[in-house]
Amino acid sequence: MIATLRRSQGKLISSLFLSVGIFLLIQVIAPLVSFEVWAIGQKINSRTLVSPVKSSEQIPGVSVQDRNNFPAFISSLKRETQPNYDRFSLSIPKLKIERQDVLVDTNYLSENLAHLSGSALPGEKGNVFISGHSALSQFSVIKSVPFSKLPELKKGDQIIVETSGSEFIYEVSDFKVVDPTDLSVVEAPETQGRYISLMTCVPPGLNLKRLVVLGKMI
């Protein structure tokens, strides 16, 4: 009787662990499959540009350096006149992102969004280049990863930047999926326009590619 009861308990525990394992596996795989479906859809609609520029492409003053097994964009660019602020706020209404702090001129991507040193400041000609971490949806509640939902954006969605009492509105115009060492995304598409680029890792929670959302000031 006791032996039978123990066998039943053992089977119950085994089944419980198996169920938990399957659940966790689904939680990890589902976002990855979802991203791949998104990427295919973007290609069909000609909305995703997979950069033809090789990873060896050089951008003066910007390089890729390994930081804890993470290929990070590092900039040595210096601006002649320093801004009178050390951060600005970023809002993306479509993703319910409101006034997220972006640290200005930093090579360190930690808990905050990071504005690449020497890239254009809000409202300037050039490319305001901002990086942020991504994570699987079930882990995004543990830490702040506002860029996890960047794949949900569509052309025409707004990106709003506020600083020193001024507001600048950019409109999403394109998407790129590139290798982690592709520096071509740092540069603006053309010299006279005012652009913003939001970069994060994809698929969510993995470090295989980079998604770059490009916006143009309106």
CYANA upper distance limits for C-alpha pairs under 8 A (distance plus 0.5 A):
  1 MET  CA      5 LEU  CA      6.73
  2 ILE  CA      6 ARG  CA      6.68
  3 ALA  CA      7 ARG  CA      6.72
  4 THR  CA      8 SER  CA      6.73
  5 LEU  CA      9 GLN  CA      6.72
  6 ARG  CA     10 GLY  CA      6.56
  7 ARG  CA     11 LYS  CA      6.67
  8 SER  CA     12 LEU  CA      6.64
  9 GLN  CA     13 ILE  CA      6.64
 10 GLY  CA     14 SER  CA      6.61
 11 LYS  CA     15 SER  CA      6.52
 12 LEU  CA     16 LEU  CA      6.59
 13 ILE  CA     17 PHE  CA      6.71
 14 SER  CA     18 LEU  CA      6.61
 15 SER  CA     19 SER  CA      6.55
 16 LEU  CA     20 VAL  CA      6.70
 17 PHE  CA     21 GLY  CA      6.55
 18 LEU  CA     22 ILE  CA      6.66
 19 SER  CA     23 PHE  CA      6.61
 20 VAL  CA     24 LEU  CA      6.68
 21 GLY  CA     25 LEU  CA      6.62
 22 ILE  CA     26 ILE  CA      6.66
 23 PHE  CA     27 GLN  CA      6.76
 24 LEU  CA     28 VAL  CA      6.86
 25 LEU  CA     29 ILE  CA      6.55
 26 ILE  CA     30 ALA  CA      6.16
 27 GLN  CA     31 PRO  CA      7.66
 27 GLN  CA    138 GLN  CA      8.01
 28 VAL  CA     32 LEU  CA      7.50
 28 VAL  CA    136 LEU  CA      7.58
 29 ILE  CA     33 VAL  CA      6.68
 30 ALA  CA     34 SER  CA      6.52
 31 PRO  CA     35 PHE  CA      6.62
 31 PRO  CA    136 LEU  CA      7.42
 31 PRO  CA    137 SER  CA      8.18
 31 PRO  CA    203 PRO  CA      8.19
 31 PRO  CA    204 PRO  CA      7.46
 32 LEU  CA     36 GLU  CA      6.84
 32 LEU  CA    203 PRO  CA      6.24
 32 LEU  CA    204 PRO  CA      7.38
 33 VAL  CA     37 VAL  CA      6.72
 34 SER  CA     38 TRP  CA      6.69
 35 PHE  CA     39 ALA  CA      6.60
 35 PHE  CA    151 PRO  CA      8.17
 35 PHE  CA    202 VAL  CA      8.39
 35 PHE  CA    203 PRO  CA      6.59
 35 PHE  CA    204 PRO  CA      8.28
 36 GLU  CA     40 ILE  CA      6.72
 36 GLU  CA    203 PRO  CA      8.31
 37 VAL  CA     41 GLY  CA      6.71
 38 TRP  CA     42 GLN  CA      6.68
 38 TRP  CA    151 PRO  CA      8.05
 39 ALA  CA     43 LYS  CA      6.82
 39 ALA  CA     48 THR  CA      7.87
 40 ILE  CA     44 ILE  CA      6.75
 41 GLY  CA     45 ASN  CA      6.72
 42 GLN  CA     46 SER  CA      6.45
 42 GLN  CA     47 ARG  CA      5.46
 42 GLN  CA     48 THR  CA      5.64
 43 LYS  CA     47 ARG  CA      6.54
 43 LYS  CA     48 THR  CA      5.92
 43 LYS  CA     49 LEU  CA      8.20
 47 ARG  CA    174 ASP  CA      6.84
 47 ARG  CA    175 PHE  CA      6.79
 48 THR  CA    174 ASP  CA      7.45
 48 THR  CA    175 PHE  CA      5.40
 48 THR  CA    176 LYS  CA      5.76
 48 THR  CA    177 VAL  CA      7.32
 49 LEU  CA    174 ASP  CA      8.31
 49 LEU  CA    175 PHE  CA      6.65
 49 LEU  CA    176 LYS  CA      5.12
 49 LEU  CA    177 VAL  CA      7.01
 50 VAL  CA    176 LYS  CA      6.06
 50 VAL  CA    177 VAL  CA      5.66
 50 VAL  CA    178 VAL  CA      6.30
 51 SER  CA    176 LYS  CA      7.21
 51 SER  CA    177 VAL  CA      7.50
 51 SER  CA    178 VAL  CA      6.26
 51 SER  CA    184 SER  CA      8.42
 53 VAL  CA     57 GLU  CA      7.06
 53 VAL  CA    182 ASP  CA      7.60
 53 VAL  CA    184 SER  CA      7.16
 54 LYS  CA    182 ASP  CA      7.15
 55 SER  CA    179 ASP  CA      7.54
 55 SER  CA    181 THR  CA      5.72
 55 SER  CA    182 ASP  CA      5.03
 55 SER  CA    183 LEU  CA      7.45
 56 SER  CA    181 THR  CA      8.34
 56 SER  CA    182 ASP  CA      7.96
 57 GLU  CA    182 ASP  CA      7.62
 57 GLU  CA    183 LEU  CA      7.13
 57 GLU  CA    184 SER  CA      7.43
 58 GLN  CA     62 VAL  CA      8.11
 58 GLN  CA     63 SER  CA      7.98
 58 GLN  CA    183 LEU  CA      7.36
 58 GLN  CA    184 SER  CA      8.37
 59 ILE  CA     63 SER  CA      7.74
 59 ILE  CA    183 LEU  CA      7.01
 59 ILE  CA    184 SER  CA      7.70
 61 GLY  CA     75 SER  CA      6.19
 61 GLY  CA     76 SER  CA      5.69
 61 GLY  CA     77 LEU  CA      5.87
 62 VAL  CA     73 PHE  CA      7.33
 62 VAL  CA     74 ILE  CA      6.15
 62 VAL  CA     75 SER  CA      4.84
 62 VAL  CA     76 SER  CA      6.86
 62 VAL  CA     77 LEU  CA      7.80
 62 VAL  CA    183 LEU  CA      8.17
 63 SER  CA     73 PHE  CA      6.36
 63 SER  CA     74 ILE  CA      5.82
 63 SER  CA     75 SER  CA      6.94
 63 SER  CA    183 LEU  CA      8.01
 64 VAL  CA     71 PRO  CA      6.45
 64 VAL  CA     72 ALA  CA      5.92
 64 VAL  CA     73 PHE  CA      5.26
 64 VAL  CA     74 ILE  CA      6.41
 64 VAL  CA    181 THR  CA      6.66
 64 VAL  CA    183 LEU  CA      8.34
 65 GLN  CA     70 PHE  CA      8.50
 65 GLN  CA     71 PRO  CA      6.00
 65 GLN  CA     72 ALA  CA      5.86
 65 GLN  CA     73 PHE  CA      7.08
 65 GLN  CA     74 ILE  CA      7.08
 66 ASP  CA     70 PHE  CA      5.90
 66 ASP  CA     71 PRO  CA      5.14
 66 ASP  CA     72 ALA  CA      6.63
 67 ARG  CA     71 PRO  CA      6.80
 67 ARG  CA     72 ALA  CA      6.98
 70 PHE  CA    207 ASN  CA      8.19
 71 PRO  CA    180 PRO  CA      6.96
 71 PRO  CA    181 THR  CA      7.25
 73 PHE  CA    107 ASN  CA      7.67
 73 PHE  CA    116 LEU  CA      8.38
 73 PHE  CA    181 THR  CA      8.48
 73 PHE  CA    183 LEU  CA      8.30
 74 ILE  CA    107 ASN  CA      6.04
 74 ILE  CA    116 LEU  CA      8.24
 74 ILE  CA    117 SER  CA      8.46
 75 SER  CA    107 ASN  CA      7.21
 75 SER  CA    116 LEU  CA      7.29
 75 SER  CA    117 SER  CA      6.07
 75 SER  CA    118 GLY  CA      7.61
 76 SER  CA    117 SER  CA      7.51
 76 SER  CA    118 GLY  CA      8.07
 77 LEU  CA    117 SER  CA      6.65
 77 LEU  CA    118 GLY  CA      5.27
 77 LEU  CA    119 SER  CA      8.40
 78 LYS  CA    117 SER  CA      7.72
 78 LYS  CA    118 GLY  CA      5.95
 79 ARG  CA    118 GLY  CA      6.42
 85 TYR  CA    104 VAL  CA      8.35
 85 TYR  CA    163 THR  CA      8.40
 85 TYR  CA    164 SER  CA      7.89
 86 ASP  CA    103 LEU  CA      6.68
 86 ASP  CA    104 VAL  CA      5.72
 86 ASP  CA    105 ASP  CA      8.41
 87 ARG  CA    101 ASP  CA      6.89
 87 ARG  CA    102 VAL  CA      5.82
 87 ARG  CA    103 LEU  CA      4.97
 87 ARG  CA    104 VAL  CA      5.53
 87 ARG  CA    163 THR  CA      8.28
 88 PHE  CA    101 ASP  CA      6.35
 88 PHE  CA    102 VAL  CA      5.85
 88 PHE  CA    103 LEU  CA      7.37
 88 PHE  CA    104 VAL  CA      7.81
 88 PHE  CA    161 VAL  CA      7.59
 88 PHE  CA    162 GLU  CA      6.52
 88 PHE  CA    163 THR  CA      5.52
 89 SER  CA     99 ARG  CA      5.15
 89 SER  CA    100 GLN  CA      5.65
 89 SER  CA    101 ASP  CA      5.24
 89 SER  CA    102 VAL  CA      6.34
 89 SER  CA    161 VAL  CA      6.19
 89 SER  CA    162 GLU  CA      5.77
 89 SER  CA    163 THR  CA      7.12
 90 LEU  CA     97 ILE  CA      8.13
 90 LEU  CA     98 GLU  CA      7.25
 90 LEU  CA     99 ARG  CA      5.40
 90 LEU  CA    100 GLN  CA      5.52
 90 LEU  CA    101 ASP  CA      7.02
 90 LEU  CA    102 VAL  CA      7.36
 90 LEU  CA    159 ILE  CA      7.76
 90 LEU  CA    160 ILE  CA      6.31
 90 LEU  CA    161 VAL  CA      5.27
 90 LEU  CA    162 GLU  CA      7.17
 91 SER  CA     96 LYS  CA      8.25
 91 SER  CA     97 ILE  CA      5.64
 91 SER  CA     98 GLU  CA      4.99
 91 SER  CA     99 ARG  CA      5.48
 91 SER  CA    100 GLN  CA      6.94
 91 SER  CA    159 ILE  CA      6.52
 91 SER  CA    160 ILE  CA      5.49
 91 SER  CA    161 VAL  CA      6.89
 92 ILE  CA     96 LYS  CA      6.63
 92 ILE  CA     97 ILE  CA      5.45
 92 ILE  CA     98 GLU  CA      7.06
 92 ILE  CA    158 GLN  CA      6.74
 92 ILE  CA    159 ILE  CA      5.41
 92 ILE  CA    160 ILE  CA      6.74
 93 PRO  CA     97 ILE  CA      6.55
 93 PRO  CA     98 GLU  CA      7.68
 93 PRO  CA    158 GLN  CA      7.41
 93 PRO  CA    159 ILE  CA      7.95
 94 LYS  CA    153 LEU  CA      7.57
 94 LYS  CA    157 ASP  CA      7.21
 94 LYS  CA    158 GLN  CA      7.97
 95 LEU  CA    149 LYS  CA      7.41
 95 LEU  CA    150 LEU  CA      8.30
 95 LEU  CA    152 GLU  CA      8.11
 95 LEU  CA    153 LEU  CA      8.12
 97 ILE  CA    146 PRO  CA      7.37
 99 ARG  CA    162 GLU  CA      8.43
100 GLN  CA    113 LEU  CA      8.22
101 ASP  CA    112 ASN  CA      7.03
101 ASP  CA    113 LEU  CA      7.05
102 VAL  CA    112 ASN  CA      6.80
102 VAL  CA    113 LEU  CA      5.21
102 VAL  CA    114 ALA  CA      6.00
102 VAL  CA    115 HIS  CA      6.80
102 VAL  CA    130 ILE  CA      8.23
103 LEU  CA    112 ASN  CA      7.37
103 LEU  CA    113 LEU  CA      6.83
103 LEU  CA    114 ALA  CA      5.65
103 LEU  CA    115 HIS  CA      6.32
104 VAL  CA    114 ALA  CA      7.21
104 VAL  CA    115 HIS  CA      5.53
104 VAL  CA    116 LEU  CA      7.75
104 VAL  CA    117 SER  CA      7.57
105 ASP  CA    114 ALA  CA      8.08
105 ASP  CA    115 HIS  CA      6.00
105 ASP  CA    116 LEU  CA      5.87
105 ASP  CA    117 SER  CA      4.13
105 ASP  CA    118 GLY  CA      6.70
105 ASP  CA    119 SER  CA      8.21
106 THR  CA    114 ALA  CA      6.63
106 THR  CA    115 HIS  CA      6.54
106 THR  CA    116 LEU  CA      6.18
106 THR  CA    117 SER  CA      5.71
107 ASN  CA    114 ALA  CA      7.75
107 ASN  CA    115 HIS  CA      8.40
107 ASN  CA    116 LEU  CA      6.74
107 ASN  CA    117 SER  CA      7.02
108 TYR  CA    114 ALA  CA      7.36
109 LEU  CA    113 LEU  CA      7.12
109 LEU  CA    114 ALA  CA      6.13
109 LEU  CA    131 SER  CA      7.77
109 LEU  CA    132 GLY  CA      7.41
109 LEU  CA    133 HIS  CA      8.30
111 GLU  CA    144 SER  CA      7.31
111 GLU  CA    145 VAL  CA      8.50
112 ASN  CA    132 GLY  CA      7.79
113 LEU  CA    130 ILE  CA      7.15
113 LEU  CA    131 SER  CA      6.35
113 LEU  CA    132 GLY  CA      5.45
113 LEU  CA    133 HIS  CA      8.40
114 ALA  CA    130 ILE  CA      5.92
114 ALA  CA    131 SER  CA      5.75
114 ALA  CA    132 GLY  CA      7.06
115 HIS  CA    119 SER  CA      7.97
115 HIS  CA    128 VAL  CA      7.73
115 HIS  CA    129 PHE  CA      6.20
115 HIS  CA    130 ILE  CA      4.99
115 HIS  CA    131 SER  CA      7.11
116 LEU  CA    128 VAL  CA      8.38
116 LEU  CA    129 PHE  CA      6.15
116 LEU  CA    130 ILE  CA      6.71
116 LEU  CA    131 SER  CA      8.09
119 SER  CA    126 GLY  CA      7.94
119 SER  CA    127 ASN  CA      6.70
119 SER  CA    128 VAL  CA      6.18
119 SER  CA    129 PHE  CA      6.60
119 SER  CA    186 VAL  CA      8.43
120 ALA  CA    124 GLU  CA      6.26
120 ALA  CA    125 LYS  CA      7.11
120 ALA  CA    126 GLY  CA      5.85
120 ALA  CA    127 ASN  CA      5.66
120 ALA  CA    128 VAL  CA      5.14
120 ALA  CA    129 PHE  CA      7.79
121 LEU  CA    127 ASN  CA      8.41
121 LEU  CA    128 VAL  CA      6.22
122 PRO  CA    128 VAL  CA      6.83
122 PRO  CA    161 VAL  CA      7.34
122 PRO  CA    162 GLU  CA      8.49
122 PRO  CA    163 THR  CA      8.20
122 PRO  CA    168 PHE  CA      7.39
123 GLY  CA    168 PHE  CA      6.66
123 GLY  CA    194 ARG  CA      7.19
123 GLY  CA    217 MET  CA      8.20
124 GLU  CA    194 ARG  CA      6.57
125 LYS  CA    191 THR  CA      7.74
125 LYS  CA    192 GLN  CA      6.57
125 LYS  CA    193 GLY  CA      6.09
125 LYS  CA    194 ARG  CA      4.91
125 LYS  CA    195 TYR  CA      7.72
126 GLY  CA    187 GLU  CA      7.89
126 GLY  CA    188 ALA  CA      5.85
126 GLY  CA    190 GLU  CA      8.29
126 GLY  CA    191 THR  CA      6.81
126 GLY  CA    192 GLN  CA      7.59
126 GLY  CA    193 GLY  CA      6.71
126 GLY  CA    194 ARG  CA      5.70
126 GLY  CA    195 TYR  CA      6.43
127 ASN  CA    186 VAL  CA      7.60
127 ASN  CA    187 GLU  CA      6.79
127 ASN  CA    188 ALA  CA      5.42
127 ASN  CA    194 ARG  CA      6.86
127 ASN  CA    195 TYR  CA      5.13
127 ASN  CA    196 ILE  CA      5.62
127 ASN  CA    197 SER  CA      7.14
128 VAL  CA    195 TYR  CA      6.69
128 VAL  CA    196 ILE  CA      4.94
128 VAL  CA    197 SER  CA      6.58
129 PHE  CA    186 VAL  CA      7.03
129 PHE  CA    196 ILE  CA      6.46
129 PHE  CA    197 SER  CA      5.39
129 PHE  CA    198 LEU  CA      6.88
129 PHE  CA    199 MET  CA      8.28
130 ILE  CA    196 ILE  CA      8.22
130 ILE  CA    197 SER  CA      6.56
130 ILE  CA    198 LEU  CA      5.53
130 ILE  CA    199 MET  CA      6.75
131 SER  CA    198 LEU  CA      6.37
131 SER  CA    199 MET  CA      5.24
131 SER  CA    200 THR  CA      6.49
132 GLY  CA    145 VAL  CA      7.56
132 GLY  CA    146 PRO  CA      7.87
132 GLY  CA    147 PHE  CA      6.30
132 GLY  CA    198 LEU  CA      8.13
132 GLY  CA    199 MET  CA      6.87
132 GLY  CA    200 THR  CA      5.88
133 HIS  CA    145 VAL  CA      6.16
133 HIS  CA    146 PRO  CA      8.17
133 HIS  CA    147 PHE  CA      6.79
133 HIS  CA    148 SER  CA      7.60
133 HIS  CA    200 THR  CA      6.13
133 HIS  CA    201 CYS  CA      7.09
134 SER  CA    140 SER  CA      8.45
134 SER  CA    145 VAL  CA      5.98
134 SER  CA    146 PRO  CA      7.87
134 SER  CA    147 PHE  CA      6.12
134 SER  CA    148 SER  CA      4.77
134 SER  CA    149 LYS  CA      8.48
134 SER  CA    200 THR  CA      6.55
134 SER  CA    201 CYS  CA      6.37
134 SER  CA    202 VAL  CA      8.00
134 SER  CA    204 PRO  CA      6.10
134 SER  CA    205 GLY  CA      6.16
135 ALA  CA    139 PHE  CA      6.76
135 ALA  CA    140 SER  CA      6.32
135 ALA  CA    145 VAL  CA      7.15
135 ALA  CA    148 SER  CA      6.32
135 ALA  CA    204 PRO  CA      5.56
135 ALA  CA    205 GLY  CA      4.42
135 ALA  CA    206 LEU  CA      8.09
136 LEU  CA    140 SER  CA      6.84
136 LEU  CA    148 SER  CA      7.97
136 LEU  CA    204 PRO  CA      5.77
136 LEU  CA    205 GLY  CA      5.54
137 SER  CA    141 VAL  CA      7.99
137 SER  CA    148 SER  CA      8.05
139 PHE  CA    143 LYS  CA      7.64
140 SER  CA    144 SER  CA      6.91
140 SER  CA    145 VAL  CA      6.40
140 SER  CA    148 SER  CA      8.13
147 PHE  CA    199 MET  CA      8.40
147 PHE  CA    200 THR  CA      6.86
148 SER  CA    200 THR  CA      8.04
148 SER  CA    204 PRO  CA      6.97
149 LYS  CA    153 LEU  CA      8.23
150 LEU  CA    200 THR  CA      8.46
150 LEU  CA    213 VAL  CA      7.95
151 PRO  CA    211 LEU  CA      8.43
153 LEU  CA    157 ASP  CA      7.05
153 LEU  CA    172 VAL  CA      8.34
154 LYS  CA    172 VAL  CA      7.34
155 LYS  CA    171 GLU  CA      7.87
155 LYS  CA    172 VAL  CA      5.39
155 LYS  CA    173 SER  CA      5.73
155 LYS  CA    174 ASP  CA      7.06
156 GLY  CA    171 GLU  CA      5.81
156 GLY  CA    172 VAL  CA      5.60
156 GLY  CA    173 SER  CA      7.02
157 ASP  CA    171 GLU  CA      6.17
157 ASP  CA    172 VAL  CA      5.88
158 GLN  CA    169 ILE  CA      7.14
158 GLN  CA    170 TYR  CA      6.21
158 GLN  CA    171 GLU  CA      5.17
158 GLN  CA    172 VAL  CA      6.73
159 ILE  CA    169 ILE  CA      6.37
159 ILE  CA    170 TYR  CA      5.52
159 ILE  CA    171 GLU  CA      6.63
159 ILE  CA    172 VAL  CA      7.71
159 ILE  CA    215 GLY  CA      7.85
160 ILE  CA    167 GLU  CA      7.51
160 ILE  CA    168 PHE  CA      6.33
160 ILE  CA    169 ILE  CA      5.14
160 ILE  CA    170 TYR  CA      6.73
161 VAL  CA    167 GLU  CA      6.24
161 VAL  CA    168 PHE  CA      5.65
161 VAL  CA    169 ILE  CA      6.91
162 GLU  CA    166 SER  CA      6.13
162 GLU  CA    167 GLU  CA      4.97
162 GLU  CA    168 PHE  CA      6.84
163 THR  CA    167 GLU  CA      7.10
168 PHE  CA    217 MET  CA      7.59
169 ILE  CA    217 MET  CA      6.17
169 ILE  CA    218 ILE  CA      6.53
170 TYR  CA    195 TYR  CA      7.83
170 TYR  CA    196 ILE  CA      7.63
170 TYR  CA    215 GLY  CA      5.86
170 TYR  CA    216 LYS  CA      5.42
170 TYR  CA    217 MET  CA      4.45
170 TYR  CA    218 ILE  CA      6.15
171 GLU  CA    215 GLY  CA      5.43
171 GLU  CA    216 LYS  CA      5.79
171 GLU  CA    217 MET  CA      6.69
171 GLU  CA    218 ILE  CA      7.09
172 VAL  CA    213 VAL  CA      7.47
172 VAL  CA    214 LEU  CA      6.29
172 VAL  CA    215 GLY  CA      4.56
172 VAL  CA    216 LYS  CA      7.02
173 SER  CA    213 VAL  CA      8.42
173 SER  CA    214 LEU  CA      6.30
173 SER  CA    215 GLY  CA      5.66
173 SER  CA    216 LYS  CA      6.98
174 ASP  CA    213 VAL  CA      6.68
174 ASP  CA    214 LEU  CA      5.62
174 ASP  CA    215 GLY  CA      7.43
175 PHE  CA    211 LEU  CA      7.68
175 PHE  CA    212 VAL  CA      6.25
175 PHE  CA    213 VAL  CA      5.26
175 PHE  CA    214 LEU  CA      6.46
176 LYS  CA    210 ARG  CA      8.43
176 LYS  CA    211 LEU  CA      6.26
176 LYS  CA    212 VAL  CA      5.56
176 LYS  CA    213 VAL  CA      7.10
176 LYS  CA    214 LEU  CA      8.40
177 VAL  CA    209 LYS  CA      7.09
177 VAL  CA    210 ARG  CA      6.04
177 VAL  CA    211 LEU  CA      5.15
177 VAL  CA    212 VAL  CA      6.87
178 VAL  CA    182 ASP  CA      6.83
178 VAL  CA    209 LYS  CA      6.24
178 VAL  CA    210 ARG  CA      5.75
178 VAL  CA    211 LEU  CA      7.15
178 VAL  CA    212 VAL  CA      8.38
179 ASP  CA    208 LEU  CA      7.86
179 ASP  CA    209 LYS  CA      5.52
179 ASP  CA    210 ARG  CA      6.57
180 PRO  CA    207 ASN  CA      8.19
180 PRO  CA    208 LEU  CA      7.57
180 PRO  CA    209 LYS  CA      6.00
180 PRO  CA    210 ARG  CA      6.16
185 VAL  CA    197 SER  CA      8.49
185 VAL  CA    212 VAL  CA      7.97
186 VAL  CA    197 SER  CA      8.40
188 ALA  CA    193 GLY  CA      8.08
188 ALA  CA    194 ARG  CA      8.41
188 ALA  CA    195 TYR  CA      7.00
189 PRO  CA    193 GLY  CA      8.36
193 GLY  CA    216 LYS  CA      7.97
193 GLY  CA    217 MET  CA      8.43
194 ARG  CA    216 LYS  CA      6.46
194 ARG  CA    217 MET  CA      6.07
195 TYR  CA    214 LEU  CA      7.57
195 TYR  CA    215 GLY  CA      6.06
195 TYR  CA    216 LYS  CA      4.95
195 TYR  CA    217 MET  CA      6.45
196 ILE  CA    214 LEU  CA      6.36
196 ILE  CA    215 GLY  CA      5.55
196 ILE  CA    216 LYS  CA      6.83
196 ILE  CA    217 MET  CA      8.23
197 SER  CA    212 VAL  CA      6.72
197 SER  CA    213 VAL  CA      6.04
197 SER  CA    214 LEU  CA      5.14
197 SER  CA    215 GLY  CA      6.81
198 LEU  CA    212 VAL  CA      5.96
198 LEU  CA    213 VAL  CA      5.61
198 LEU  CA    214 LEU  CA      7.17
199 MET  CA    210 ARG  CA      7.05
199 MET  CA    211 LEU  CA      6.11
199 MET  CA    212 VAL  CA      4.92
199 MET  CA    213 VAL  CA      7.02
200 THR  CA    210 ARG  CA      6.13
200 THR  CA    211 LEU  CA      6.02
200 THR  CA    212 VAL  CA      7.27
201 CYS  CA    205 GLY  CA      7.60
201 CYS  CA    206 LEU  CA      6.94
201 CYS  CA    207 ASN  CA      6.06
201 CYS  CA    208 LEU  CA      7.61
201 CYS  CA    209 LYS  CA      6.40
201 CYS  CA    210 ARG  CA      5.16
201 CYS  CA    211 LEU  CA      6.67
202 VAL  CA    206 LEU  CA      6.43
202 VAL  CA    207 ASN  CA      6.89
202 VAL  CA    208 LEU  CA      6.81
202 VAL  CA    209 LYS  CA      5.73
202 VAL  CA    210 ARG  CA      6.04
202 VAL  CA    211 LEU  CA      6.63
203 PRO  CA    207 ASN  CA      7.88
203 PRO  CA    208 LEU  CA      7.47
203 PRO  CA    209 LYS  CA      7.57
